[in-house]
Amino acid sequence: MKKNLIIGLALMLILPLTTKACYTIVAGKKATVDGSVLLAHNEDDYSIQLMNFWQVSRQNFQAGTRLKLIRGGSIPQLSQTWAFSWIEDVNQEYSDFYMNEWGVSLVSNACGSKIKNPELTDGGIGYMLRRIVAQRAKTAREGVKIAGALLDKFGYAAGAGSGRTLVIADKNEAWLLDILPGKYWIAERVPDDAVVLQPNIYVIRKVDFNDTVNFIFPKKDLRKYAIKNGWYHPKKDKAFDFSYIFSEFRSRHFAERAFDTRQWRGQQLLSGKTVTTAEAKKSGLPFSVIPSHMLAPADLMQVLRDHYEGTPYDMTLNKKVNPNNGSERTICTKSTQVSMVAQLRSNFPKEIGPVLWLSFGRPDMNTYVPFYPIAAKLPACYHFVPGNGGWKSSLAHHFTPLPGTFTYQPDRAFWIYNDLENISGLGYYQTVGMIKKTWKAQEQQAFAWQPAIEKSALELYKNNPQKAGLFLQQYSNARAMEALHTAKQLLVKVKSLVYR
């Protein structure tokens, strides 16, 4: 394992310059209170940011149309693609979130790899990989196969040493797709009764090449590739340990502790068990753990807000320092742009089953709002393109942002929540208690109302699915606007405390 330093970028108060790193939690359906698959994620990114939230309807294409990839390759386009929710991180290639109309949801985490000379065809594939899956897959397993075929054909174009884990989930199961730069990858199914904590390292461990139920393999031979490069020795090595064979562990803390601290902390919080450094040095951390209790969205939200409270690495002990800016990289951190929990359920129609609990800002200072993907019309304040364009304009200019794209917009959700977290951060311990108390009340109300809201939606759905959709749209948007109004009120209170 190599010992390297992660170099953090400075935090700006209004336009956040951030460290590129993310964090994902995924729980199987037998590990949750309601039998849902839960997918949770903190999206952490560097540079000047703007997050947009879009709803994209089904799209139709003429026969013979080809879908162009941004590096020059192309594939045949389908005659029709699925509708999906899209959280866009403008001008970023590997940061967008998708949940399609079938509930197939995708997030990703950058992972350091040993690959320095990746094999690519037509420049490889990057940005379009998860978007194509969202457009085409009805299940997570199908999504893995679609992504795998694209990787086999083009190779992953993240750059030398920059791999990625793509997490794909649906209402029945979830998969981790560990991608090396180029044309090598592996996918493992999350056990139904377990939970996986995914930081910025590969976490797939022992690979069973005879198990085609819980693993999906690339066209190229991973074992031969590892042997050729001297990373795997079949006679000496007990198992084909994907993470330790291909990873380049870049955190100094990994070298010191033998684990990624965020993976360790998440496993501790959800399993109730603490792995010691001595234990980790012998065997590392497991791919998944059995939770100590059945999980609900609120449990995953708690993890996404964590600063290692109560551990030897607790960043809340020094009351002079905002814990998001502390010496230890935490799960919730200054680089967190949005946070989400996808609640994917099989006991509802697809128009009602998936719920996206979205914090449109850093979750320790902001709140999670429930959005139903059937709600095709979102409040205009949740996205922005100069000229008041829609999602097509935003996609067209994703990598060539129009002038004014990143200009401060005080009436837009991203900037309002961003103001709240940044200004409150100047007096974190003066303001955090009041803010958490306020948001907790709104979240508890949303959880309490959820059964009644969905019961009403189901009654409407029996006779008129369109009315059910409109009902859920109005409910989602009402909660979103209430949260935004509360954020504005909190801002006034925060400024009076911080600037007095």
N, C-alpha and C positions, 0 to 999 in steps of 0.2 A: 504494500500500500504506500502510495506517495504522500508526502506531507507538504501541503501547500497552504497558502493563506487566501481566504476570500477577501477581496478588497471591496469594502463598502463605499458607496457613493454618497455625497452629502445630501442632506434633506433640505429642500427649499420649502418655505412656508406656504406659498400659494400654488406654485406649479411644482409638484413633487418630483424630484430626481430620486430614483429608487434602485435598490438592489434586485437583480433578477433572480427570483427563486419562488417556488410555489409549494403548496401542501395539499394533499388529498386524503380523504377518508372514504372507504367504501365498505358497507356492511351487507352481508347476505340476508336473504329474506327470512331465514329461520333464526336470525340474530336480532330481529326487530320486533317491537311491540305489536305492530299491525300487519306484519307479513310483507312489508314493503322492502324493496332494495333501496338503500340510502347511499347517495353519492354526495359528498361534501368537499368543498374546495375553497382555498384562499388563493386568489390570483395576485401574484407579486411580480412587479415589473419595474424596470429602470426607465429613465428618460422622462421627458414631458409626456403627460398622459391625458387621454380623454376616453372615457368609457361610454359607449352607446348601447342602448337596449332596444332591439328591433323584433318585430314579428314578421316573418316572411311567409307568404302564402304559397300554395303549390304553383309550380311553374310548368308551362307546356312548351315543347320545342319541336320544330319541324324535323322530319326524317333526314338523316345525313348530317345533322348539326354536330360539331365537335366542341368539346370543352377544352379550352386552352389553359395550360398550367403557366405559372408566371415565369418559369425558366425556359420555356420553349416547347416542352412536350405537349401532347394532347391525347384525349381519349374520346370515344363516341359518347355523345350526350343521350340521356334517356328521353323518351317522349314526354314523360311527366316526372317531376321530382316532388318529394314530400315537403309539407310545410314544416317550419321550425322556428323556435325562439333562438335569438342570436345576441349574445353579449359581445360587442365588438370593442377591441382595444386598438384604437386607431393607430396606424403606422407600425403595428407590431405583427410579426409573422407567426408566432407560435403561442398566442395568448387567448384566442377567442374561445368562447363557450357556446355549445349548441345543445338544444333539446328538441328533437323532432316530434311530430304529431303522434308517433307510436311510443313516445317516452324514451327513445334511444338518446342517451346523453353522453357528452364527451368533454373531458378536461385533460390537461396534460401538465407534466413537470419535466423541466430540463434535468438531464443526468450526465455526469461526466463519464466518458468512455475512453478506452485505450486506443480506439481506432483513429489512425492519423491519415490514412490514404483511402478514403471511402470510394467504392465503385458506384458511379452514377451514369445513368443514360438520359440523354436530352436535358442535362442539368439537374436531374433529380426532382423529387417532390417535397414540398414543405407546407406552405400555407394552406393549399387546397385539400390536403389529406383528410382532415376531420370534417371539412365542409362537404366533401363528396360523400363521406359516410353518413352525415346527417341527411343529405338529400336522398340517399338510396336504401338505407338499412331499415328493416322492420324489427330486427332483434339485435342484441349486442353481439351475439356469436356471428351473425351475418356481417355486422360492422367490422369485426376483427378480420374476417375473410376478405372483405372488400379492401380494407386498408392493407392487409398482407399482400394481396395481388398487386396493388399499386407499388408497394415497396419492392416486391420481387421484380417488377418491370422497370421502375425508374431509380430506386434507391432513395434513401433519406438524405436531404440536402441541408442539414443543420450546420455543416462545417466540421472540420477535423476535431475530434475529441468531444463534440457536442451531441450527445445522444438525447433520448427522450423516452418517457413513459406516457403512453396514451391510455387513459382509463375510459372504458366504454361500458355503460350499464343500461339495463332495461328493467322492466317490471318483474322479471324472473331471475336474472343473473347478471353478474358483472365480471369483466375481464381486465387484466393488466396486460397491455401490449408494450413490451420493452423493446425499444428500437435503437439499434446501433447505427452510426453514420454509414450510409451505403445500403447494402441489400441483405443484411443479417438482422434477424429479430426473433422474438419468442413471445408467446402469449400464454398466460395461465389464468384459469378460472378462479374467482374468489369462492372459497367454500361457503355453502349456504348458511352455516352456523357460526361463521367467523367474521372478523373485521380486519381490514388491511389498512395500515398507515403508510402513506407514500410521501416522503420528502423528495429532495433532489438527488436521490441515488436510486439505482436499480435495486429492487427488493425481492425479485424472483430468485429463489435459492436453488434447491435441488430440482433438477429437471428429469422427469421420467419420459424417455423417448418412446416408450411403449403405450403410454396413456394418451389416447387421442380424444378422450372425453374432457379432460381437464387441461390439456395443452393443445395448442395449435402451432405448427412449425413452418418455417420458411422453405422456399424451394431449394435454397442453398444449404449445404450441410454445416451446421454450427460446430459440430465436434471436430470435423476435419479442419475447419478454419482455426479453431482454438489450438489444436495440436500443431498445425503448421506454424503458428506464431509463438509456440513455446509457452502458452498460457495454461494448457491442460495436458496432463500426463496420465493416460488411462490406467497404467499399471500402478502408479503411485497414489493418485487422487481417488478418494473413496467415492465421490459423487461428482456429477457435473453441476457445479455451483455457479449459475449464470452470473450472479452479482459479483462474486469474488474473482471470477475469471475475466470479466470484461470491464469492470468498473475502474475508474480512476477517482479515488476518494480524495476530494480536494479540500475538505475542511480539516483544520488543525485539531479540532475537537474530536474528530473521528480517530485520528492517530493517538490521541491521549486516552480516549474512553472506549475505543473499539465499537462505538455505535454512533449513528446520527442522533443527536440529542432530541430532535423533533419527533423522529420515529419512536425513540425510546419513551418520550413523554406521552405521546398518544397511546401507545400500548399500555403504559402504566395507568393512565386515566380510565381507559375502557375495560381493561382486564382486571384491574385491581392488584396486579403483581408488578414488582420492581426487579428488573434484571440488573445485577451488579456488573461493574466493569470487569471483574475477574471472570464472571460467567460469559460476558460478551466476548472477551478475548479468546475463550475456548471455542465458542460456536457461533458468535454473532447474534443478531436478533432474528426471530422467525419471520417467515413470509406473512403469517396471519396469527391472530390470537382469538381465543374464545372470550367474548365479553363477560363481565361479572354479572350483568343483568341485561334484560332485553332493552334494546336501544330505541330511542325516539329522536326525531329531529333536534330537539333541545339538547340532547346529550352531545351530539356532534357540534352544535353551535358553541357549546361550552369549550370544547377542544379548540375550535377555530379562534377563540378569543384568548387563548392561554398565553401566559408569560412565565411559565414554569413555577407558578405560585406553590410554596410549600416544599420545594425541592432544593438541593444544594446549589442549583443554578438560578434561583428565584431572582427575577429582574425587578421586582416590586419592592425590594427591601430598601434600596437607596431612594428616599423620597425626593431627592434633588434632581433625579434623572427620570425622564419619561421612559417607561419600560420598553417601549417600542424602539428606543434609540440606545438601549443598553449595550454592554460589552458582549452579551450573549445573544446570538441569533434566535429569536423566539418564533413561535407558531404564528401569532398575530404580531405584525411588525410594521415598521414605517413604510415598507414597500407594498403593503397589501392595498390593492386598488378596489376590488370587490370581493365579496364572500358569498357563498351560496350553499344550500342543501337541496338536492333534488330528491323528492319523496316519490318513488315509482311503485305503483300498486297495480296488482292484477285483478282485484275484486271490484273494479269500476270499469265503465266504458273508457276507451282511450281518450275521450274528450274531457274526462273528469279525473281520471286516475293520476296522471303526473302533476305534481305541484312543485313549483320552484320557489323556495324560500330565499329571497335575495336581499343581501345587505349591499346597498349601492355605495359602499365606502368601507373603511376599516371597521371590523365588527365590534371591537371593544368600545367604540364611541358611537356606533350606529346600530340600526335595528334591522331585523329580518322581516320582510314583507312577503306574504304568499301571493304568487302569480300562477294562474292556471293557463297553460299553453293554448287552450281553446280561445282565450281572450285575445282575439286577433288585433284589437286596437288598443294601443298603450297611450298613456298621457304623453303629449308632445314634449314635455319637459324632461323626459327620460332619454332623449337623444338630441343630437345637434349636428347639422351640416350647414355650412354657410349657404345662404340662399334658400333656407328652409326645404332642402331636398329630402327625399325619403331614403330607404335602405339601398335602392339601386344606385343612387348618387354616392352614398357613403361607401359602397363596395367599389364603385368605379375609382374613387379617390382614396381608397384605403391606404395605399402606399405612396400616394402623391397628394397629401392633404391640401385642400384649398386654403388660400390666404384667409386668416381669421379663424381657422379651425380650433386652435388652442387658445384663442382669446377668452379671457375670463367672462363667463356668462352668469350673472348673479341670479337669474331666474331658472336655471337648469339644475336638475337633481344632482348631477355629478359634482358641480361646484358648490352647491349648498352643503352636501354631506362632507365634501372635502374641506370647506371652511370650518365646519363644526369640529372635525377631528384635528385639524391643524391649529386652530386658535385655542381649543381646549387643551391641546398638548403643551401650550406654553405654561399652563398651570394645571398639569394633569391631575394631581392629587387634590386640588381645590375643586375640581369639576367632575371627576369621574363618578363619584358616588351619586350625585344628582342625576347625571346623564343615565347611568345604568338603572337607577330606580324608575326613571320615566319610561325607558324602553322596555324594561321588564314587564311593566303593567300592560303595554300595548301588545307585546308578544304573548303574554298569558291570555289576553283576551282573544287574540287570533287563534291560538290553540284551542281555547274553550269553544269558540264559535264554529270551528271547522266541521264537526259532525253535523250540526244543524244546517250549515250552508250546503254541504254536499248532499244531505238528505233532500233538501229543497231542489237542488240541481237535478238529482235523479228523478224526482217526481215530474219535473218539467221535461226531462230528457225522454221519458216514456212516450210522450205524445208529440213533443216538438223539440228536437235537439237544438234547433236554432235559438229558441228561447232560453234553453239551458245555457248555451254559450253566451248569450247576451247577459244573462243573470250573473254568471261567473265573471264576465268582463267588467260589469259594473261594480261587483264586489271587490275584485282585485284592484281596480283603479281607485276606488274609494279608499281602500286601505293605504295604497301608495300615496295618495294625496294627503291623507291624514298624517302619515309619517313625515312627509315633507313639511307640512305646516308645523308639526311638533319640532322638527329640526330647526326651523326658523325661530321658534320661540326659545328653544334651548340656546341658540346662538346669541340672542339678546342677553340672556342670563349669564352665559359664559363670558361675554365681553365685559359685562359689569364686574365680574369677579377678577378677570385677568388684567384688565386695563385700569383698575381703580388705583 
